[in-house]
Structures are given as structure tokens and as C-alpha cells.
Amino acid sequence: MQTSAVSARRASIVAVDIHKSFFSGAVRVDVLRGVDLTIRAGEMTLISGPSGCGKSTLLSVISGLQPADRGRVIAQDTQLSRLTSAQLYRFRLEHTGFVFQGFNLFAALTAEEQITLPLTYMGFDRQRARRQALEALADVGMESFAHARPFQLSGGQKQRVAIARALAKSPRLLFADEPTSALDAENGQTVTALLTRIAHDRGATVVCVSHDPRMVRHADRVITMEDGEILNDTLSASAQFPRQNHHAFNA
Amino acid sequence: MMLASIWLQREWRNFVPAVLAVAFSCLMLALQAALVMGIFGSAAVYIHSSDADLWVGGPGTQSVNFGQPIGMNVESMLRVHPDVQAVEPYLWVDANWRGAPTPQAGAAVPVYVSGIEPTLQGLAFSRLLSADMRDRLNAPGAVIVDRADLEQLGTRVGERAWINDVAVDVVGAVAGLRALGGVNVIASMTTAREIDETDQGVRPTYLLVSLRVGADPITTRDALANQSGVGPYQVWTAEEFADQSERYWLLETGAGAAVLFMAAIVFIVGAVVTGQALVSVVARASREFAVLMALGVSRSALCRVVLVLAALIGLVGIVVGMLGTLLLFGLATWRDVPVGMNLSVAAVCAIAILGLSLCSGLFAMRGLVQAEPATLLR
């Protein structure tokens, strides 16, 4: 199914034989059953499937938020299971961005401060952090809301600030969990387009978990899961025949 | 620092319970310290309100109120030292006061009579008695008491009372003479000797010594100590004797242990209440903290945020608590309740409260336990 153009894209996440189980009382529930997956940079990959199919667990394992019971995850040429807790934090700080369904913005901070906060932990000085925060806000069309606090923003605006927070540190890996489910049609469309552009224009690896049909239409690749296994793995036409000229990011 | 300070400034309403808990703990601790200093400091009111550089008394005297008569020839020995400017006798008499119309009527109130030289240049109670008050003491049977003790003594200024069946006239009342253990009465040396029922005769309890300008009290104390042939005595600097008297009451009577116990209770209760107030605020922001952890901010870095937050709450609480303490100090002074404070004790209280806040911060880190980034994925 893959074309030569697709194969040429660099694999940025490789998951091999991933198993993950949880206990519900005395009952063991196998959430992931030997998942093999290669995700490439420059694509917006969508993981879809019914509730309880294991898609969010897969996202948490390949993003390094929790370890697999068995199998290995190699992200950005680093095997995550070999990292210590401190190294894993460092890896996430340097390489990953997250967007969650809940916007989870600090009520006390302005949009700009929400973004500069993680940057200061990366060692950025105040000026550089501020400059990157404003650029990230401009990328998501929120530059005029830099001084707004969460209670002054709509749901869509909050999600765009959350995306800017994830984007500001220029992550190579961007993970999003149901990023549009709390948004209306227009804002959902905007956020979906944003995530797609981040993959295409920045060459970042974008992995979304969603069952929002709007996202399916924009995704380069749709992975469908069921009962802890990959049921289907489909590439869109645009992914099979990628554009020769990237759009300017703000276009 | 950035998150903690901005959080505290902009969401200050959420932190009011924690700040109030710290402020209340600060108030309790400072008031306890002030009362201890005031009450136990009053054990040395005789020394603090006098201008003597050295005190000379019976050897091994633990506190100023336990004085014993010393030999008459000690005074002569003191006077010949070149650094000694003046020597003044001080007579301590334990007695009973009756304020009723006759010497035998009514209940007796135990009093400490201080017999002093009421001259204008006198050293004893020089910081407490005005020239006019000292002059009034020259009248036979004249005594001065603390204005707050008048009610307990059942008398008023200008009235007659009896001490050890000797008629005395209350010629004045002053502020700042209240002391631990009994009511203080100041009289002239002549009146005090009349009141004294013991056989100490003309022997003083203490000799108060003032030194020439530039003389070092410690050097002179050492020079005056261990002189042979004048009977047993001991020399203290005023500061040493005051400290010794206060320490006796604080440590030897068990009162100090009670105070320390109360301070420990204030510390523990304050830390738990503040920590509880803080943990709920931190727990409410657990999802936001979890996002930061997902983005790679370590749990230990976030623990530092909570600690800085606790320290800032501590600083604000200390300011509020100290303001409250000052208000209560004013009230206590107005009501003649002995309170005392100095910079070093205030600093110790502030450091203890800051420690309390940091302990509450450690306690509040429990709120971060709920911050688990994997739980943000639904």
C-alpha cells in the first residue's frame, strides 16, 4: 500500500510488539496486544477506534507517558524503556508536545505566560521565551490574546493557546488526544487544520487520537484500532503523493 | 518562582485560608514569646529599671528575689577600686501588705519591698522613678507601687496601708513595676529597714555599683571578684544578673518547658492547617501540573514551585501576623499586661513561621500526587 514517496519519509516512532494490561479488580484487561507500528515525520497520523479499543493507551506508551509491559518504543532514535525517569522528562522536554482534550490552562496565567512557563524549564531566558511564545500565538492566530487569561477566552481559543504551548518549543513529536471533541464545528475545523499544517510545514510527527470525522478527512494516515490491535492502516491520497511545495506555515 | 508569585498575586482569594493560618500561627507564637519575655523579664525588673553597671550580692544567688544579706565591709572594698564611681545599698524585704483600715484586718498580700536610696543620683529604679517620685520617698513610711497593683493591694494613692504591721503611705503609683511572684513596693532604705522583721540589721541585700565612663564592666567584675577578707559575695554585670534571674524563672520553674510545648503545638497545628489549605489549592491545579509534566517539567521542579508558593505564603502571613501582634501589643500595654519583644526574638519567631510554611509546603506536595500526565488521556 505504501508508495516509494511515503517510504522515503523518515520513521520517527517505531513501536514493536507493544503489550499493555490493566487490572480491574482481580480481572486482567489486555489493552494492547502486540501492536507493531511505524509513524513517520511530516505526517498527521490519526489513531481512531471505538471507546476502550486501546488508542489512548497506545498514545501514552509511544509518547513516553507510561511504559509498555512488553515490547519497545523507539522515538527519535531513542529507546524509551532504557531511559531513567529524569532522562525521560528531559526527552519529553526537548522533543514532545502534547495537546489534551481538556485545555488545562493555569487560571492565573495569561496566554503568553502559559507558553513561556515550559520554555523557562528548557533554559530559555525570559526574552527568548517571550519571543517564541508570541510567535507560537501568532502561528495559531491568537497573537491579539497574548494578555488574556483563560476565563476571557472561548473553548476554541483556549485549545489554540494549548496548541501554541505545545508548539512553542518546536517539538519533533506532537501528540494530541481528542483535541477537537470539546469544540464546535468551526473551532474543531481550525484546530484540525492547525495540526495538519504543523506536520506538513514543520515536518513534525503529529499523532492524534480521535473519532472526530473532521479529523479523519484531514489526516494523512488513519490507523483504526479494535480490542487492543490495529485493524486497519490507511494512507490518504495526499500522503501517498505528497506536495512538492510546502505552504508557508501562516498562509 | 514565576508561577508561584503570579499565582499568589492573581488568585489571592484561593490563598486567603493558608495566609490566615500562617498569620494566626505567627500571632500565637509572637504573643507567647512576648508574654514570656514580658512576664519572665519582669523577674529582672529591678535590674532593667536601674542604672547600675554591676550588682553585688550573696554567692550563688539564682534570681534577684532570692537575695541574702552581705557583709558591710564589701562596700568598702568596692569603693577603693579606681573604676568604681558610686556604690549604693539595696535592701530586699519579703513582707505582707494589708490595705484594710487596721493592721490586722483583711487578707495579707505578699509583697517584695525594695529599700533604696531615694537621692536624685540614686541608681536603683532610676529609669522608673522621676525626681519628684524619688523625693516623695524621703517622707517616713512613704511607698510607691505599680498602678496596676493598686486594686490587688486594696489601696489608692494618698491612702494609708500596713506592711508587716508598719504604717505606710502610698505616695505614688508608676507603670512598669509589675513582677513575677509578688507585688513590688518601693520604699526608702529607712522605711524598708523598719518594715524588715529579720535580724539582718543594716546589712544590705545587694550593692549597686556604677563605673566610671569607659570602664569595662566585665574587666571590673573580674577585678572585684575573689577579694579575700570581706566575707562571701558575688559580682555580676547587670546584664548577667538579669539573664540569670530570667533564666531561673523560665527554666527552673518548668514554665519554660510549658512554653516550649505550647510553641511546638502552635507549630504543628499551624503547619497542618496551612498545609491542608495549600494542598487543596495545589490539588485543584493538578491537571495543569500534569500537562507541565507531560511537556517534560519534572515532578521535583513542580515540588519546588509548591515550596516557593509556601514560602511566599509564609512571608505574607508573617507580615499580617506581625501587624496583628503589634495591635495586640498596644492593647496589652494599655492594660498594663507585661509584654516584651526584641529584634532577635522577632527574627526567631519569623524564621520559625517560615519553617512552618515550608513544612506545610512539604505537606501540600501530596496535591501533586494526583498530577499524573497519563491520566489526562481519556
Boltz contact constraints between the chains, C-beta under 6 A:
constraints:
  - contact:
      token1: [A, 56]
      token2: [B, 377]
      max_distance: 6.0
  - contact:
      token1: [A, 59]
      token2: [B, 377]
      max_distance: 6.0
  - contact:
      token1: [A, 60]
      token2: [B, 374]
      max_distance: 6.0
  - contact:
      token1: [A, 60]
      token2: [B, 377]
      max_distance: 6.0
  - contact:
      token1: [A, 65]
      token2: [B, 373]
      max_distance: 6.0
  - contact:
      token1: [A, 65]
      token2: [B, 374]
      max_distance: 6.0
  - contact:
      token1: [A, 66]
      token2: [B, 374]
      max_distance: 6.0
  - contact:
      token1: [A, 89]
      token2: [B, 296]
      max_distance: 6.0
  - contact:
      token1: [A, 89]
      token2: [B, 298]
      max_distance: 6.0
  - contact:
      token1: [A, 92]
      token2: [B, 296]
      max_distance: 6.0
  - contact:
      token1: [A, 93]
      token2: [B, 296]
      max_distance: 6.0
  - contact:
      token1: [A, 98]
      token2: [B, 294]
      max_distance: 6.0
  - contact:
      token1: [A, 100]
      token2: [B, 376]
      max_distance: 6.0
  - contact:
      token1: [A, 101]
      token2: [B, 378]
      max_distance: 6.0
  - contact:
      token1: [A, 104]
      token2: [B, 287]
      max_distance: 6.0
  - contact:
      token1: [A, 104]
      token2: [B, 288]
      max_distance: 6.0
  - contact:
      token1: [A, 104]
      token2: [B, 291]
      max_distance: 6.0
  - contact:
      token1: [A, 106]
      token2: [B, 288]
      max_distance: 6.0
  - contact:
      token1: [A, 108]
      token2: [B, 6]
      max_distance: 6.0
  - contact:
      token1: [A, 108]
      token2: [B, 7]
      max_distance: 6.0
  - contact:
      token1: [A, 108]
      token2: [B, 10]
      max_distance: 6.0
  - contact:
      token1: [A, 108]
      token2: [B, 11]
      max_distance: 6.0
  - contact:
      token1: [A, 118]
      token2: [B, 295]
      max_distance: 6.0
  - contact:
      token1: [A, 121]
      token2: [B, 297]
      max_distance: 6.0
  - contact:
      token1: [A, 177]
      token2: [B, 377]
      max_distance: 6.0
